[in-house]
Amino acid sequence: MTAAATAHTYAGTVPDPGTAAGLADCLERNARAFPLKAAVIHPDGHEPDGSPRYRTLSYGQLQETVEELAHGLARAGITRGTRTVLMAPPGPELFALVFALFRTGAVPVVVDPGMGLRRMLHCYRAVGAEAFIGPPLAHLVRILGRRTFAAVRIPVTLGSRRLGGGHTLARLRSLPGRRTAPPAVGGDDLLMIGFTTGSTGPAKGVEYTHRMALSIARQIEAAHGRTRDDTSLVTLPFYGMLDLVYGSTVVLAPLAPAKVAQADPALLVDALERFAVTTMFASPALLRNLADHLTAQHRPLPDLRCVVSGGAPVPDSVVSSLRAVLDEKAQVHVTYGATEVLPITSIESAEILTETSALSARGAGTCVGRPVPGTRVRIVPATDGPLAAIGPGLALPIGQVGEILVAGESVSRRYHAAPHSDALHKVYEAQSGDQSGDQSGHEPGDQSGHQSGHEPGDGPRVWHRTGDLGYLDDSGRLWFCGRATQRVRTAHRDLHTVRCEGVFNAHPMVRRSALVGTGPAGAQRPVVCVETDTPLDAATWQDLAAELRTLAAAHAPAAELEEFLRHPAFPVDIRHNAKIGREELARWAERRLAPPAPLWSRAGAQRLVPLAGWAYLLGGAVWTATAGAPDVPLLPLLRRLWWADAFLSIGVHAAQIPLALPRARAAGHGPAATAALTMLYGATWWRNL
């Protein structure tokens, strides 16, 4: 089927990306078509019995709020092209602000708050935003970080009270004056700048255009059968934005966006049942807990017809658990994508459970499906440096592992003000005459989904280097093998993380595993970190390690793996709580395998200081208790020193425990051990983790 034929038969709800339509136009169209339909259903406190209370905002109400805000923002000077920091909690106000900024042509700058304050400030400094919208606490950070936000000239405080000058959102909503027609915004106009989490490298600002966002919406709609009749449970605000483009009803999940793995599954099930939710996107970590809860409660959720997961490799056990408890008509899709391109591929649970799961357990990697409509995938030899150009002859043959490159409508063409990142991750190729998506005539390592339109803009095709390793099979499916930077490079060969881990994850006692390397590249020592569902005693762990060595020897991708370390809880990414922090695990494994530092080393000497403080505390207390209050000339000075020591050893060390917990968790220490060691050694212990 050619691109033209596909475009003529398309019957979805998203405008053709080739038009000049913008996302704000889509919302306005939906509000005019069904103003009374529920747009956003969101948690709003609790009922007297303790159950969650929800409120509903219709499409007409949402559009009216968007127009009020757009008018006020434009009067304040936030207009076309204004880069605007947007820090608002998930809720109807966030969606109204986003679409109001789209309506004026301003460019929201979105940074995941879970990445930590230092990284956030680095991202904002790189953008040089001119406007800042956020709650009072965020404005306090802005005021204290004047150098980072030196370009901000229009601050807007959420709520009715402002902090640090500027405007309040309540005031902007009520500004008088005639509302003028919004500017024509769409096509290749910049829509937003969304930063990657930086979990596998420096955070980068990804430029989204209106055309790109409409392409993403169109491809998800085609791949997963989305319609405007759906009710969608939203765990990530970006997907809620797309739901409003479809005309669906958005139900905001009762969870903290940075802690999806800790979401209460009972509250999620309550929302799913209460609002007859038909579709949802969730991370593997959240779906694991949800599946366990549904299994224990025997709740099939008959209205739920489509579950989509992504953001990290989805364990086959999670897919199997969901498939066992959901209604038989429901579909479970696993997607693969990146911040720079969403989605790339998709696969349904039936194909996973009947075919690809068994291959993953033998070291084939994780099958992530076929390219979605409008996306082309190519496999090229892995290289750590930039690629000047790409031609068809560079594609690797079927079955050979290399770096995954993607081109198509939903690919971001550049990073914001980051030419070095563009040089590393973007490769250009002159467009060929064939835009049909027909697989005939393609190189063996070049696979595409049927086109649903045309590639963005004019000029050379842009290929995005994902930094992931994988290969294509004879059926046109993509197999994910791990990150290129995380491959373990031994003296004999390269070991691919996901291929090796699939062998060990098939063991019933293994929750998940992570292959890491210690030492210099080219001579690395491979180590497999193992997390189990339940704690194991020493003897049981030794038996499990022996069984894992036997598994490794029986499968070629993992044949030389013999070193296994158990870890209580893997460090994971911020956004999905599922992508394993292998770099942190590698440092942990290196410390575990290194001989203990001698007492006279620098680290050992540092720890003598807090130990001496505790000895002084104990000695002073014993001396006072046994000797009473002897007449010693230096006693007042010694007493002051004792109290200062008590403040430092007890008060300051206790205050450091919250800072120590994240590092200690990543290093394999439990909360109790972390608290005890921090109280004993203070920063001389946890700062070195």
C-alpha positions in Angstrom: 0.0 0.0 0.0 1.4 3.4 -1.0 1.5 6.4 1.2 -1.1 8.1 -0.9 -3.5 5.2 -0.6 -3.0 5.0 3.1 -3.7 8.7 3.5 -6.9 8.5 1.5 -8.3 5.5 3.5 -7.3 6.9 6.9 -10.3 7.4 9.1 -8.8 8.5 12.4 -9.2 11.6 14.5 -5.8 13.2 14.1 -5.2 15.7 11.3 -2.6 14.9 8.6 0.8 16.0 9.9 1.4 17.6 6.5 -1.3 20.2 7.2 -0.6 23.5 9.0 -2.8 22.3 12.0 -1.4 22.7 15.5 -2.3 20.8 18.7 -4.3 23.7 20.0 -6.5 23.5 16.9 -7.2 19.9 17.6 -8.4 20.7 21.1 -10.6 23.5 19.9 -12.1 21.3 17.2 -13.0 18.7 19.8 -14.5 21.3 22.2 -16.7 22.6 19.4 -17.8 19.1 18.4 -18.6 17.8 21.9 -18.4 20.6 24.5 -20.2 18.7 27.3 -18.0 15.5 27.0 -15.7 14.8 29.9 -12.1 15.9 29.0 -10.2 15.5 32.2 -11.2 13.5 35.3 -8.8 14.1 38.1 -8.3 13.3 41.8 -9.4 16.1 44.2 -9.0 15.1 47.8 -11.0 12.4 49.6 -14.6 11.6 50.4 -15.7 11.3 54.1 -15.2 7.6 53.9 -11.6 8.0 52.8 -12.0 7.0 49.2 -10.6 9.3 46.5 -12.8 12.1 45.3 -12.7 13.0 41.6 -13.8 16.1 39.6 -14.6 16.4 36.0 -13.7 19.1 33.5 -15.6 19.0 30.2 -14.0 19.8 26.8 -16.0 23.1 26.7 -14.8 24.1 30.1 -11.2 23.2 29.3 -11.2 25.1 26.0 -12.7 28.2 27.8 -9.9 28.0 30.3 -7.3 27.6 27.6 -8.6 30.7 25.8 -8.6 32.7 29.1 -5.0 31.7 29.8 -3.8 32.3 26.2 -5.3 35.8 26.3 -3.6 36.5 29.7 -0.3 35.0 28.7 -0.2 37.0 25.4 -1.0 40.2 27.4 1.9 39.4 29.7 4.3 39.0 26.8 4.4 35.2 26.4 3.8 35.0 22.7 5.1 33.1 19.7 8.5 31.6 20.2 8.8 32.5 23.9 10.7 29.7 25.6 8.8 29.1 28.8 9.7 27.0 31.8 6.6 25.1 32.8 6.6 23.5 36.3 3.0 22.5 37.3 1.8 19.3 38.9 -0.2 16.9 36.8 -3.8 18.1 36.7 -6.3 20.0 34.6 -4.4 23.2 35.2 -1.3 21.7 33.6 -3.2 20.6 30.5 -4.9 24.0 30.2 -1.5 25.8 30.5 0.1 23.5 27.9 -2.6 24.1 25.3 -2.7 27.8 26.1 1.0 28.0 25.4 0.5 26.0 22.2 -2.3 28.4 21.2 -0.1 31.5 21.6 2.8 29.8 19.8 5.0 29.9 23.0 7.3 27.0 23.6 7.0 25.1 26.9 10.3 23.8 28.3 9.6 20.5 30.2 12.1 18.9 32.6 11.4 15.8 34.7 11.7 17.0 38.3 12.8 13.6 39.4 16.2 14.0 37.8 17.4 16.1 40.8 17.9 19.8 41.3 21.4 20.1 39.9 20.5 18.4 36.6 17.3 20.4 36.3 19.1 23.7 36.7 21.7 22.6 34.1 18.8 21.9 31.6 17.1 25.3 32.2 20.5 27.1 31.9 21.0 25.4 28.5 17.7 26.6 27.2 17.8 30.2 28.4 14.1 30.5 29.0 12.5 33.9 28.8 9.3 33.1 30.9 8.8 31.0 34.0 5.5 29.4 35.1 5.5 27.5 38.4 4.3 27.3 42.0 5.8 29.5 44.7 8.5 27.0 45.7 9.7 26.8 42.1 10.0 30.6 42.0 12.1 30.4 45.2 14.5 28.2 43.3 14.4 30.7 40.4 15.2 33.6 42.7 18.1 31.8 44.4 19.4 30.6 41.0 19.6 34.0 39.4 22.5 33.0 37.1 20.6 30.0 35.8 17.4 32.0 35.1 19.1 35.3 34.1 17.1 35.4 30.8 13.7 35.1 32.5 11.8 38.4 32.1 8.2 37.1 32.7 7.6 35.2 35.9 4.1 33.8 36.5 3.2 32.2 39.8 0.6 29.5 40.0 -2.3 30.4 42.3 -3.4 33.8 43.6 -0.2 35.0 45.4 3.0 35.8 43.6 6.6 35.3 44.7 9.4 37.4 43.4 7.4 39.8 41.3 5.7 39.2 37.9 2.2 37.9 37.5 -0.1 35.4 39.1 -2.0 32.8 37.0 -5.3 33.8 38.7 -4.7 37.4 37.6 -3.8 36.5 34.0 -7.1 34.5 33.7 -9.2 37.5 34.6 -7.4 40.2 32.5 -9.9 42.4 30.7 -9.8 43.2 27.0 -10.9 41.8 23.7 -9.6 38.4 22.9 -7.8 38.5 19.6 -7.5 35.6 17.2 -4.6 33.3 18.0 -1.6 33.3 15.5 -1.5 30.5 12.9 0.7 27.9 14.6 1.4 24.4 13.4 3.4 22.4 10.9 7.1 22.8 11.5 6.8 25.5 14.2 8.5 24.6 17.4 6.0 23.0 19.8 8.0 22.2 22.9 11.4 21.3 24.3 11.3 18.1 26.3 14.5 16.9 28.1 15.6 13.4 28.2 16.0 12.0 31.8 19.8 11.7 31.5 19.6 8.2 32.9 22.0 6.9 30.3 23.9 10.1 29.5 23.7 13.9 29.7 20.1 15.2 29.6 19.4 16.7 26.1 16.7 19.1 25.0 14.6 17.4 22.3 12.8 19.8 19.9 9.2 18.8 19.1 7.3 20.4 16.3 3.6 20.4 15.8 4.1 18.1 12.8 6.1 15.7 14.9 3.6 15.6 17.7 0.7 15.0 15.3 2.7 12.2 13.7 3.2 10.6 17.1 -0.5 10.8 17.9 -1.4 9.4 14.4 1.0 6.5 14.7 -0.1 5.5 18.2 -3.7 5.8 17.1 -3.0 3.4 14.1 -0.9 1.0 16.1 -3.2 0.5 19.1 -6.6 1.2 17.6 -7.2 4.4 19.6 -10.5 6.2 19.1 -12.2 9.3 20.6 -14.6 7.0 22.4 -11.8 5.7 24.7 -11.4 6.6 28.3 -7.7 6.6 29.1 -5.9 6.2 32.4 -2.9 8.5 32.3 0.3 7.9 34.2 2.4 10.3 32.1 1.1 13.8 31.2 2.5 13.6 27.7 0.1 10.8 26.8 -2.8 12.7 28.3 -2.0 15.5 25.9 -2.3 13.1 23.0 -5.6 11.8 24.4 -7.0 15.3 24.3 -6.0 15.5 20.6 -7.9 12.3 20.0 -11.0 13.6 21.8 -10.8 10.8 24.5 -11.6 11.2 28.1 -8.5 11.5 30.3 -8.5 10.0 33.8 -5.5 11.1 35.8 -4.1 8.2 37.8 -3.8 8.7 41.6 0.0 8.4 41.8 3.2 10.5 42.2 4.8 10.8 38.7 8.3 10.3 40.0 7.3 7.2 42.0 5.1 5.1 39.7 6.5 1.9 41.1 5.2 2.8 44.5 1.6 3.6 43.3 -1.1 1.9 45.3 -2.6 -0.7 42.9 -5.9 -0.7 44.8 -6.4 3.0 43.9 -5.5 2.3 40.3 -8.1 -0.5 40.1 -10.7 1.7 41.7 -10.1 4.4 39.0 -10.1 1.8 36.3 -13.4 0.3 37.4 -15.1 3.5 38.5 -14.7 5.3 35.1 -14.8 2.1 32.9 -11.3 2.9 31.5 -10.7 1.3 28.1 -7.0 2.0 27.6 -3.9 2.9 29.6 -0.2 3.4 29.2 2.1 2.4 32.1 5.7 1.5 32.9 6.7 -2.1 33.5 7.2 -1.4 37.2 3.7 -0.1 37.6 2.1 -3.0 35.6 4.0 -5.6 37.6 2.3 -4.3 40.8 -1.0 -4.0 39.1 -0.9 -7.5 37.7 0.0 -8.9 41.1 -2.9 -7.1 42.7 -5.4 -8.2 40.0 -4.3 -11.8 40.4 -4.7 -11.7 44.2 -8.1 -10.0 44.0 -9.4 -11.8 40.9 -10.5 -8.6 39.2 -10.6 -9.0 35.3 -11.4 -5.3 34.5 -13.8 -6.2 31.6 -13.9 -2.6 30.2 -10.1 -2.5 29.7 -9.4 -3.4 26.1 -5.9 -2.1 25.5 -2.8 -1.9 27.8 0.4 -0.3 26.4 3.8 -0.5 28.2 7.2 1.0 27.4 10.0 3.2 28.7 12.1 0.1 29.5 12.3 -3.6 28.5 9.0 -5.2 29.7 9.6 -8.6 31.3 7.7 -11.4 29.7 6.5 -12.4 33.2 4.7 -9.1 33.5 3.1 -9.6 30.1 2.1 -13.2 31.0 0.6 -12.1 34.4 -1.5 -9.4 32.7 -2.6 -11.7 30.0 -3.8 -14.2 32.6 -6.0 -11.7 34.6 -7.4 -9.4 31.9 -10.4 -10.1 29.9 -9.7 -12.3 26.9 -10.6 -9.5 24.4 -8.0 -7.1 25.9 -4.8 -6.5 24.2 -1.4 -5.9 25.8 1.1 -4.1 23.6 4.8 -3.6 24.3 6.3 -0.6 22.6 9.8 0.6 22.0 10.8 4.3 21.6 12.8 7.2 22.9 12.3 10.8 23.9 13.5 11.7 20.4 11.1 9.4 18.6 7.8 7.9 19.8 6.9 5.2 19.1 9.4 3.1 17.0 7.9 -0.4 17.2 5.1 -2.3 18.9 4.3 -6.0 19.5 1.2 -7.6 21.0 1.2 -10.1 23.9 0.0 -13.1 21.9 3.1 -13.0 19.7 5.4 -12.6 22.7 3.9 -15.5 24.7 3.6 -17.9 21.9 7.0 -17.3 20.1 9.4 -14.6 21.2 9.5 -15.3 24.9 11.1 -18.7 24.5 13.7 -17.2 22.2 14.5 -14.4 24.7 15.2 -17.1 27.4 17.8 -18.5 25.0 19.6 -15.2 24.6 18.0 -13.8 21.5 17.3 -10.4 23.2 13.9 -8.8 23.7 11.6 -8.6 20.7 10.0 -5.2 20.5 7.9 -5.8 17.4 7.7 -4.3 13.9 8.0 -0.6 13.0 4.8 1.4 13.5 3.3 3.2 10.5 5.5 6.0 9.3 8.7 4.8 10.9 11.8 3.2 9.2 14.4 1.3 11.1 18.0 0.5 10.0 20.8 -1.5 11.7 24.3 -0.2 11.2 27.7 -1.2 12.7 28.1 0.1 16.2 30.5 2.9 16.6 31.2 5.3 19.5 32.0 8.3 17.3 29.8 10.4 15.0 28.6 9.2 11.6 29.1 11.9 8.9 26.5 10.3 6.6 24.6 7.2 5.9 23.9 5.3 2.8 21.9 2.1 2.0 25.1 0.1 1.8 25.9 0.7 5.5 22.9 -1.5 6.7 23.9 -4.7 8.4 22.3 -8.0 7.2 19.4 -9.7 8.9 20.3 -11.2 12.3 23.5 -9.2 12.8 23.6 -6.9 15.9 24.4 -3.3 15.4 23.1 0.2 16.4 19.5 0.9 15.8 18.8 4.0 13.6 15.3 5.4 13.0 13.8 7.8 10.5 10.3 9.0 9.8 7.6 11.4 10.7 7.9 11.2 14.5 11.7 11.7 14.7 12.9 14.9 16.2 15.3 16.5 13.7 17.5 18.2 16.2 18.3 19.0 19.9 17.9 22.5 21.2 21.1 24.6 20.9 23.3 21.4 21.1 25.3 21.0 17.9 27.6 18.6 19.6 24.7 16.3 20.5 23.3 16.7 16.9 26.7 15.6 15.5 26.7 12.5 17.7 23.0 11.4 17.3 21.7 12.7 14.0 22.8 11.4 10.6 21.5 12.8 7.3 20.7 11.1 4.1 19.3 12.5 0.9 15.7 11.3 0.4 15.1 8.6 -2.1 12.2 8.7 -4.5 10.5 5.8 -2.7 8.3 7.1 0.2 5.8 4.3 -0.1 7.0 2.2 2.8 7.0 -0.8 0.6 9.7 -3.2 1.9 10.8 -4.3 -1.6 14.1 -2.9 -2.6 15.2 -2.0 0.9 18.5 -3.1 2.2 18.3 -6.2 4.5 19.0 -4.1 7.6 16.4 -1.5 6.7 12.8 -2.1 7.7 9.8 0.2 7.6 6.2 0.3 8.7 3.6 1.2 6.2 3.6 5.0 5.8 0.6 7.0 7.1 1.7 10.2 5.5 5.0 11.7 4.5 8.3 12.5 6.2 8.5 15.9 7.8 9.7 18.9 5.9 12.0 19.1 2.8 15.6 18.3 2.4 17.6 15.3 3.5 16.1 12.5 5.6 17.2 12.6 9.2 18.2 9.3 10.9 18.3 9.3 14.7 20.9 7.2 16.3 19.2 5.6 19.3 22.4 4.5 21.0 20.7 1.1 21.3 21.9 -2.2 20.0 19.6 -4.7 18.1 18.9 -6.6 15.0 16.1 -7.4 12.6 14.8 -10.9 12.0 13.4 -12.6 8.9 9.9 -11.5 9.9 10.8 -7.8 10.0 10.8 -7.7 13.8 13.3 -5.7 15.8 15.1 -7.3 18.7 16.5 -5.1 21.4 19.9 -6.2 22.8 20.8 -3.3 25.2 22.5 0.1 25.2 25.7 0.5 23.1 27.5 2.3 25.9 26.5 -0.5 28.4 27.8 -3.4 26.4 30.6 -5.3 28.2 33.8 -5.3 26.2 36.0 -8.2 27.3 39.3 -9.3 25.8 37.4 -11.8 23.6 34.2 -10.2 22.5 31.4 -7.8 23.2 28.6 -9.0 25.6 25.1 -7.5 25.1 23.3 -6.8 28.3 19.7 -7.7 27.4 20.6 -10.8 25.5 22.6 -12.2 28.4 20.0 -11.1 31.0 17.2 -12.8 29.2 18.9 -16.2 30.0 19.0 -15.5 33.7 15.6 -13.7 34.0 14.0 -17.0 32.8 15.0 -18.6 36.2 11.9 -18.6 38.5 13.9 -17.2 41.5 15.3 -14.2 39.6 13.3 -11.0 39.6 15.7 -9.3 37.3 19.4 -9.4 36.4 21.9 -6.8 35.1 25.2 -7.5 33.3 27.9 -5.0 34.0 31.6 -4.7 33.4 34.4 -3.7 35.6 37.8 -2.4 34.4 38.8 -0.7 31.2 36.9 -1.3 27.9 38.5 -4.1 25.9 39.6 -5.9 29.0 36.4 -5.8 31.2 35.5 -8.3 33.7 31.8 -9.3 33.2 29.7 -9.5 36.4 26.0 -10.3 36.6 24.1 -8.6 39.4 21.0 -10.5 40.5 17.8 -9.2 42.3 15.4 -11.8 43.7 11.8 -11.6 44.6 12.5 -12.7 48.2 15.7 -12.5 50.3 17.8 -15.6 50.2 20.1 -17.1 52.9 23.7 -17.8 52.0 23.2 -21.4 51.2 20.2 -20.8 48.9 22.1 -18.0 47.1 25.1 -20.3 46.5 22.7 -22.9 45.0 21.1 -20.2 42.8 24.5 -18.9 41.6 25.5 -22.4 40.6 22.3 -22.9 38.6 22.8 -19.5 36.9 26.4 -20.6 35.9 24.9 -23.7 34.4 22.4 -21.7 32.4 25.1 -19.4 31.2 27.2 -22.3 29.9 24.3 -23.7 28.0 23.6 -20.5 26.0 26.2 -19.0 23.6 25.4 -15.2 24.3 26.2 -15.8 28.0 28.7 -18.6 27.8 31.6 -16.9 29.6 29.7 -15.5 32.5 30.7 -16.9 35.9 30.6 -14.0 38.4 27.3 -13.4 40.1 26.5 -10.9 42.9 23.2 -10.5 44.6 21.8 -7.0 45.0 18.8 -6.1 47.2 17.2 -3.4 44.9 18.5 -2.2 41.6 18.8 1.5 41.0 16.2 2.5 38.3 15.4 5.5 36.1 13.4 8.5 37.3 10.6 8.6 34.8 9.5 4.9 34.6 11.2 3.4 37.7 12.1 0.4 35.5 15.2 1.2 33.4 18.2 -0.3 35.3 21.0 2.0 36.3 23.8 -0.3 35.1 26.5 2.4 35.5 25.7 2.6 39.2 25.7 -1.2 39.5 29.0 -1.4 37.7 30.6 0.9 40.3 28.9 -1.1 43.1 30.2 -4.4 41.7 33.7 -3.0 41.3 33.7 -2.0 45.0 32.3 -5.4 46.0 35.0 -7.3 44.1 37.9 -5.0 45.1 40.0 -6.0 48.2 39.1 -4.0 51.3 40.9 -0.7 51.7 43.6 -0.8 54.4 43.0 1.2 57.5 45.8 3.6 56.5 44.2 4.5 53.1 42.7 7.9 52.6 39.1 6.5 52.9 40.1 4.6 56.1 41.7 7.6 57.6 38.7 9.8 57.0 36.5 7.4 58.9 38.7 7.6 61.9 37.5 11.2 62.5 33.9 10.4 63.2 35.0 7.3 65.2 37.2 9.6 67.3 34.2 11.8 67.8 32.1 9.0 69.1 34.9 7.8 71.4 35.1 11.3 72.9 31.4 11.3 73.4 31.4 8.0 75.1 34.5 8.8 77.2 33.1 12.1 78.3 29.9 10.5 79.4 31.6 7.7 81.3 34.1 10.1 83.0 31.3 12.4 84.1 29.2 9.5 85.4 32.1 7.9 87.4 34.1 11.0 88.5 31.2 13.3 89.3 32.2 16.9 88.6 36.0 17.1 89.5 37.6 20.6 89.7 39.6 20.7 86.5 40.7 24.1 85.0 39.9 23.0 81.4 36.5 21.5 82.3 34.4 24.4 80.8 36.3 24.1 77.5 36.0 20.3 77.5 32.3 20.5 78.2 31.8 22.9 75.2 33.7 20.6 73.0 31.7 17.6 74.2 28.4 19.4 73.4 29.7 20.4 69.9 30.8 16.9 69.3 27.3 15.6 70.3 25.7 18.1 67.9 28.0 16.9 65.0 27.9 13.2 65.7 24.2 12.9 66.5 22.3 15.9 65.0 24.3 16.4 61.8 24.8 12.7 61.1 21.0 12.1 61.6 20.2 15.0 59.2 22.3 13.3 56.5 20.3 10.0 56.5 17.8 11.2 53.8 20.7 12.3 51.6 22.4 8.9 52.1 19.4 6.7 51.4 19.3 7.1 47.6 23.0 6.5 47.2 23.0 3.6 49.6 20.0 2.0 47.9 21.9 2.1 44.6 24.9 0.6 46.3 22.9 -2.3 47.7 22.4 -1.2 51.3 19.0 -1.4 53.1 17.5 1.5 55.0 18.4 0.1 58.5 22.0 -0.4 57.5 22.2 3.0 55.8 20.9 4.7 58.9 23.3 2.9 61.2 26.4 3.5 59.0 25.5 7.2 58.4 25.0 7.8 62.2 28.4 6.1 62.8 30.5 7.6 59.9 28.5 10.5 58.6 29.5 11.9 55.2 32.8 10.0 55.2 30.8 6.9 54.4 27.9 7.9 52.1 29.7 10.5 50.0 32.1 7.8 48.8 29.3 5.5 47.6 
